[in-house]
Amino acid sequence: MTSFQSACLVIFAILAYLMWVDENVTVYLTLIFKIMRVNAERMLWMIRFHPRNPITNLMMKWKYERLARELQEEYRK
């Protein structure tokens, strides 16, 4: 085992022992992981829907160009 694997095993063993001894540690860890998930989702939403994001602006430009072409073709008929 490498030193990284050993350190991970020791940390996991300590956390497992603390969770077994005290139920509040389990609740705390669950809340921490939920907070991390919510923050990650929040960051993804901010990246995806920020008005100055060039990628989403380009995607919306393509969408509007496609819609304009469809309307022009419909108008010509």
N, C-alpha and C positions, 0 to 999 in steps of 0.2 A: 504494500500500500504506500502511496505517496503521502507526503506531509499534508497536502490539501485534503485528500480523502480522510486521513486520520483526524484532521481538524473538524471536518464536516461531521464525522461520526461522533466525535466528542460533543460537539454542539448539539447534535440531534439527541444524544443520550441525556444530556443535561436538561434539554427542553422536555423530553419525554418524562423524565423523573419529576420535574417541576409540575407538569400537567397531571401526573398521577397523584402527587401529594396535595396540590391545591387546585381546586376547580376554577378559581379566578384567573389563573394563568391561561387556561384554555379559552375562557371568554375574552380575555385581553388579546390573545393572539388572533382569535377569530375576528375581532373588531379591527385590529391592525391590518389584516389581509383585506377586509372589506374596504377600509379606507384607501389602501393602495389601489384596489381595483377601481374604485370610484374616481380617484385622481387620474388614473391611466385613461379611463373612458372620457373624463373631462378634457384631458389634453388632446385626445383624438378628435373630439368634437370641436375644440378650439382650432386645431390644425385644419380640419376638414371644412369648416364653415367661416373661417376668418375672411373678411372682405378683401384683404390684400394678399391672399395666398395665390401665387401665380398659377399653380397647377389647377386649382378649382376654377380660377378665372378662365383659363384656357379651355377646360371642359365645358363650362357654360357658354363660351364663345362658339365652340363647335355645335353645341345643342341649338343655340339660337340661329346659327347659319343653316343647319339642317332644317329647322322649322321654317326659316325664310324661304329656302329652296322649295319645300313642300307647298307652301302657300303660293309661291309664284307659279308652280306647275298647276296648282288647282285653279288659280286665277286665269291662266292661259286657256284652259279648257272651256 
